[in-house]
């Protein structure tokens, strides 16, 4: 992992030929069929599509919460398929971030506190987390 500083244009996340299937009864549903995605440092991306098109599945795989049936996931040029749970969690905490349509902020905290809280969990000091 790096020190948190990436150059613009540096791939932070790469999905290559990602396939994800689910079995439902005797039927196999192919949700992702060779999905490719490259996100570079500093990019903001919106993932849009109709219900059932695989958006959540793609995010689950990109967020290292589930593994693809085929294809490759790289975070900061590191292949994710051989990472253990602790390493995957560290990468999620230090490298990845999602803002969902329904943001699910903790209601007892302000918007700023909701942003600072994960940084404090990651070990940053309070003044540094508010930057």
DRENPA-3360 file (N, C-alpha, C; in nm, 2 decimals, always signed):
BEGIN
1 = XXXXXXXX = +0.08/-0.12/+0.00/+0.00/+0.00/+0.00/+0.09/+0.12/+0.00 ~ +0.03/+0.23/-0.04/+0.10/+0.36/-0.05/+0.07/+0.44/+0.08 ~ +0.12/+0.57/+0.07/+0.09/+0.66/+0.18/-0.04/+0.74/+0.17 ~ -0.12/+0.69/+0.08/-0.25/+0.76/+0.06/-0.25/+0.86/-0.05 ~ -0.13/+0.89/-0.11/-0.12/+0.99/-0.22/-0.10/+0.92/-0.35 ~ -0.19/+0.94/-0.44/-0.18/+0.89/-0.57/-0.18/+1.00/-0.67 ~ -0.11/+0.98/-0.79/-0.11/+1.07/-0.89/-0.24/+1.06/-0.98 ~ -0.29/+1.17/-1.02/-0.41/+1.16/-1.11/-0.37/+1.08/-1.23;
9 = XXXXXXXX = -0.46/+0.99/-1.27/-0.43/+0.90/-1.39/-0.37/+0.77/-1.35 ~ -0.34/+0.75/-1.22/-0.29/+0.63/-1.17/-0.41/+0.53/-1.14 ~ -0.41/+0.41/-1.20/-0.52/+0.32/-1.16/-0.53/+0.29/-1.02 ~ -0.64/+0.31/-0.95/-0.66/+0.27/-0.81/-0.74/+0.14/-0.81 ~ -0.83/+0.13/-0.90/-0.92/+0.01/-0.91/-0.92/-0.04/-1.05 ~ -0.90/-0.17/-1.07/-0.92/-0.23/-1.21/-1.00/-0.36/-1.20 ~ -1.10/-0.37/-1.28/-1.17/-0.49/-1.29/-1.15/-0.53/-1.43 ~ -1.11/-0.66/-1.45/-1.08/-0.71/-1.59/-1.16/-0.84/-1.61;
17 = XXXXXXXX = -1.25/-0.83/-1.71/-1.32/-0.95/-1.75/-1.39/-1.02/-1.63 ~ -1.45/-0.94/-1.55/-1.52/-1.00/-1.43/-1.65/-1.06/-1.46 ~ -1.66/-1.18/-1.41/-1.78/-1.26/-1.43/-1.84/-1.30/-1.29 ~ -1.97/-1.29/-1.27/-2.03/-1.33/-1.15/-2.16/-1.40/-1.18 ~ -2.18/-1.52/-1.13/-2.30/-1.60/-1.15/-2.36/-1.64/-1.02 ~ -2.49/-1.65/-1.02/-2.56/-1.70/-0.90/-2.66/-1.81/-0.95 ~ -2.67/-1.92/-0.86/-2.76/-2.02/-0.90/-2.89/-2.00/-0.83 ~ -3.00/-2.01/-0.90/-3.13/-1.99/-0.84/-3.22/-2.11/-0.89;
25 = XXXXXXXX = -3.24/-2.21/-0.80/-3.30/-2.33/-0.83/-3.21/-2.41/-0.93 ~ -3.26/-2.45/-1.04/-3.18/-2.52/-1.14/-3.12/-2.43/-1.25 ~ -3.14/-2.30/-1.23/-3.09/-2.20/-1.33/-2.97/-2.12/-1.28 ~ -2.88/-2.10/-1.37/-2.76/-2.02/-1.34/-2.78/-1.88/-1.40 ~ -2.78/-1.78/-1.31/-2.80/-1.64/-1.36/-2.66/-1.58/-1.37 ~ -2.63/-1.53/-1.49/-2.50/-1.46/-1.51/-2.52/-1.32/-1.50 ~ -2.48/-1.26/-1.39/-2.51/-1.12/-1.35/-2.41/-1.03/-1.42 ~ -2.28/-1.06/-1.41/-2.18/-0.99/-1.48/-2.11/-1.08/-1.58;
33 = XXXXXXXX = -2.10/-1.03/-1.70/-2.04/-1.10/-1.81/-1.92/-1.04/-1.87 ~ -1.81/-1.05/-1.80/-1.69/-0.99/-1.85/-1.68/-0.84/-1.83 ~ -1.72/-0.79/-1.72/-1.72/-0.65/-1.69/-1.57/-0.60/-1.68 ~ -1.55/-0.48/-1.73/-1.42/-0.41/-1.73/-1.44/-0.27/-1.67 ~ -1.35/-0.23/-1.59/-1.36/-0.10/-1.53/-1.22/-0.06/-1.48 ~ -1.18/+0.06/-1.51/-1.06/+0.12/-1.46/-1.09/+0.26/-1.40 ~ -1.06/+0.27/-1.27/-1.08/+0.40/-1.20/-0.94/+0.45/-1.16 ~ -0.92/+0.58/-1.20/-0.79/+0.64/-1.17/-0.80/+0.73/-1.04;
41 = XXXXXXXX = -0.69/+0.76/-0.98/-0.69/+0.84/-0.86/-0.75/+0.98/-0.90 ~ -0.83/+1.03/-0.81/-0.89/+1.16/-0.83/-1.02/+1.16/-0.91 ~ -1.06/+1.05/-0.96/-1.18/+1.04/-1.04/-1.30/+1.02/-0.95 ~ -1.41/+1.08/-0.99/-1.54/+1.06/-0.93/-1.63/+0.99/-1.04 ~ -1.69/+0.88/-1.00/-1.77/+0.80/-1.10/-1.91/+0.78/-1.05 ~ -2.00/+0.78/-1.14/-2.14/+0.74/-1.10/-2.17/+0.61/-1.18 ~ -2.23/+0.52/-1.11/-2.27/+0.39/-1.16/-2.42/+0.39/-1.18 ~ -2.46/+0.39/-1.30/-2.61/+0.40/-1.33/-2.65/+0.28/-1.41;
49 = XXXXXXXX = -2.78/+0.24/-1.39/-2.83/+0.13/-1.47/-2.97/+0.09/-1.41 ~ -3.05/+0.02/-1.48/-3.18/-0.02/-1.43/-3.16/-0.12/-1.32 ~ -3.27/-0.14/-1.24/-3.28/-0.24/-1.14/-3.25/-0.38/-1.19 ~ -3.16/-0.45/-1.13/-3.13/-0.58/-1.17/-3.02/-0.59/-1.27 ~ -2.95/-0.48/-1.30/-2.85/-0.48/-1.41/-2.71/-0.52/-1.36 ~ -2.69/-0.54/-1.22/-2.57/-0.58/-1.17/-2.48/-0.47/-1.10 ~ -2.54/-0.36/-1.08/-2.47/-0.25/-1.01/-2.42/-0.29/-0.87 ~ -2.51/-0.34/-0.79/-2.47/-0.38/-0.65/-2.37/-0.49/-0.65;
57 = XXXXXXXX = -2.39/-0.58/-0.74/-2.29/-0.69/-0.75/-2.15/-0.64/-0.79 ~ -2.15/-0.55/-0.89/-2.02/-0.49/-0.93/-1.96/-0.41/-0.81 ~ -2.04/-0.34/-0.74/-1.98/-0.27/-0.62/-1.93/-0.36/-0.51 ~ -2.01/-0.47/-0.49/-1.96/-0.57/-0.39/-1.83/-0.63/-0.43 ~ -1.81/-0.66/-0.56/-1.68/-0.71/-0.60/-1.57/-0.60/-0.60 ~ -1.60/-0.48/-0.64/-1.50/-0.37/-0.64/-1.46/-0.34/-0.50 ~ -1.56/-0.35/-0.40/-1.53/-0.32/-0.26/-1.47/-0.44/-0.19 ~ -1.44/-0.55/-0.26/-1.37/-0.66/-0.20/-1.46/-0.73/-0.10;
65 = XXXXXXXX = -1.59/-0.72/-0.11/-1.68/-0.79/-0.02/-1.72/-0.92/-0.07 ~ -1.71/-0.94/-0.20/-1.73/-1.08/-0.26/-1.63/-1.09/-0.37 ~ -1.61/-1.22/-0.41/-1.51/-1.24/-0.52/-1.58/-1.28/-0.65 ~ -1.52/-1.25/-0.76/-1.58/-1.28/-0.89/-1.56/-1.43/-0.92 ~ -1.65/-1.49/-1.00/-1.63/-1.63/-1.04/-1.52/-1.64/-1.15 ~ -1.49/-1.53/-1.22/-1.38/-1.53/-1.31/-1.34/-1.38/-1.33 ~ -1.22/-1.36/-1.38/-1.18/-1.23/-1.40/-1.08/-1.18/-1.29 ~ -1.04/-1.06/-1.29/-0.94/-1.01/-1.21/-0.98/-0.87/-1.14;
73 = XXXXXXXX = -0.95/-0.86/-1.01/-0.97/-0.73/-0.94/-0.84/-0.69/-0.89 ~ -0.80/-0.56/-0.92/-0.68/-0.51/-0.87/-0.71/-0.38/-0.79 ~ -0.65/-0.36/-0.68/-0.65/-0.24/-0.60/-0.51/-0.19/-0.59 ~ -0.49/-0.07/-0.64/-0.35/-0.01/-0.64/-0.25/-0.11/-0.70 ~ -0.29/-0.17/-0.81/-0.21/-0.27/-0.88/-0.18/-0.40/-0.81 ~ -0.25/-0.43/-0.70/-0.24/-0.55/-0.63/-0.36/-0.64/-0.66 ~ -0.33/-0.76/-0.70/-0.43/-0.86/-0.73/-0.50/-0.89/-0.60 ~ -0.64/-0.89/-0.60/-0.71/-0.91/-0.48/-0.75/-1.05/-0.45;
81 = XXXXXXXX = -0.73/-1.14/-0.55/-0.78/-1.28/-0.53/-0.71/-1.36/-0.42 ~ -0.58/-1.32/-0.39/-0.51/-1.39/-0.29/-0.50/-1.32/-0.15 ~ -0.57/-1.21/-0.14/-0.57/-1.14/-0.02/-0.66/-1.20/+0.09 ~ -0.61/-1.20/+0.21/-0.69/-1.25/+0.32/-0.79/-1.15/+0.37 ~ -0.88/-1.19/+0.46/-0.98/-1.10/+0.51/-0.92/-0.97/+0.57 ~ -0.81/-0.98/+0.65/-0.75/-0.87/+0.72/-0.70/-0.77/+0.61 ~ -0.63/-0.82/+0.51/-0.58/-0.73/+0.41/-0.69/-0.67/+0.33 ~ -0.79/-0.74/+0.30/-0.91/-0.68/+0.22/-0.97/-0.57/+0.31;
89 = XXXXXXXX = -0.99/-0.60/+0.43/-1.05/-0.49/+0.52/-0.96/-0.37/+0.53 ~ -0.83/-0.39/+0.54/-0.74/-0.27/+0.54/-0.75/-0.19/+0.41 ~ -0.75/-0.26/+0.30/-0.77/-0.19/+0.17/-0.90/-0.11/+0.16 ~ -1.01/-0.18/+0.21/-1.14/-0.11/+0.21/-1.13/+0.02/+0.29 ~ -1.07/+0.01/+0.41/-1.06/+0.12/+0.50/-0.97/+0.23/+0.45 ~ -0.86/+0.20/+0.38/-0.76/+0.30/+0.35/-0.77/+0.35/+0.20 ~ -0.84/+0.27/+0.12/-0.83/+0.30/-0.03/-0.96/+0.32/-0.09 ~ -1.07/+0.25/-0.05/-1.20/+0.26/-0.12/-1.30/+0.34/-0.05;
97 = XXXXXXXX = -1.39/+0.40/-0.12/-1.50/+0.47/-0.06/-1.62/+0.48/-0.16 ~ -1.73/+0.46/-0.11/-1.85/+0.46/-0.19/-1.95/+0.56/-0.13 ~ -2.02/+0.63/-0.21/-2.14/+0.71/-0.17/-2.26/+0.65/-0.24 ~ -2.35/+0.59/-0.16/-2.46/+0.52/-0.22/-2.58/+0.62/-0.24 ~ -2.67/+0.59/-0.32/-2.79/+0.67/-0.35/-2.86/+0.71/-0.22 ~ -2.87/+0.61/-0.13/-2.93/+0.64/+0.00/-2.81/+0.63/+0.09 ~ -2.76/+0.74/+0.14/-2.63/+0.75/+0.20/-2.61/+0.69/+0.34 ~ -2.72/+0.66/+0.40/-2.72/+0.59/+0.53/-2.62/+0.65/+0.63;
105 = XXXXXXXX = -2.63/+0.78/+0.65/-2.55/+0.85/+0.75/-2.61/+0.81/+0.89 ~ -2.52/+0.81/+0.99/-2.57/+0.78/+1.12/-2.64/+0.90/+1.17 ~ -2.77/+0.89/+1.20/-2.85/+1.01/+1.23/-2.81/+1.09/+1.36 ~ -2.74/+1.02/+1.45/-2.71/+1.10/+1.57/-2.58/+1.18/+1.56 ~ -2.52/+1.17/+1.44/-2.40/+1.25/+1.41/-2.42/+1.35/+1.30 ~ -2.35/+1.46/+1.30/-2.35/+1.56/+1.19/-2.29/+1.49/+1.06 ~ -2.31/+1.56/+0.95/-2.25/+1.51/+0.82/-2.09/+1.50/+0.84 ~ -2.03/+1.61/+0.90/-1.89/+1.61/+0.92/-1.85/+1.49/+1.01;
113 = XXXXXXXX = -1.92/+1.47/+1.12/-1.89/+1.36/+1.21/-1.90/+1.22/+1.14 ~ -1.99/+1.21/+1.05/-2.01/+1.08/+0.97/-1.89/+1.06/+0.88 ~ -1.83/+1.17/+0.83/-1.71/+1.16/+0.75/-1.58/+1.13/+0.83 ~ -1.57/+1.20/+0.95/-1.46/+1.19/+1.04/-1.45/+1.05/+1.10 ~ -1.56/+0.99/+1.14/-1.57/+0.87/+1.22/-1.49/+0.75/+1.15 ~ -1.50/+0.72/+1.02/-1.42/+0.62/+0.96/-1.27/+0.65/+0.97 ~ -1.24/+0.78/+0.96/-1.09/+0.82/+0.96/-1.04/+0.79/+1.10 ~ -1.12/+0.82/+1.20/-1.07/+0.79/+1.34/-1.05/+0.64/+1.36;
121 = XXXXXXXX = -1.15/+0.56/+1.31/-1.13/+0.42/+1.32/-1.01/+0.37/+1.25 ~ -0.97/+0.44/+1.14/-0.85/+0.40/+1.07/-0.72/+0.44/+1.14 ~ -0.73/+0.52/+1.25/-0.62/+0.56/+1.33/-0.57/+0.70/+1.31 ~ -0.64/+0.78/+1.24/-0.60/+0.92/+1.22/-0.64/+0.99/+1.35 ~ -0.56/+1.10/+1.38/-0.59/+1.18/+1.50/-0.70/+1.28/+1.46 ~ -0.77/+1.33/+1.55/-0.89/+1.41/+1.53/-0.86/+1.53/+1.44 ~ -0.76/+1.61/+1.46/-0.73/+1.73/+1.37/-0.70/+1.68/+1.23 ~ -0.63/+1.58/+1.21/-0.60/+1.53/+1.08/-0.72/+1.48/+1.01;
129 = XXX = -0.81/+1.41/+1.08/-0.93/+1.36/+1.02/-1.03/+1.46/+0.97 ~ -1.02/+1.58/+1.03/-1.12/+1.69/+0.99/-1.07/+1.76/+0.86 ~ -0.95/+1.73/+0.81/-0.90/+1.80/+0.69/-0.98/+1.76/+0.57;
% end
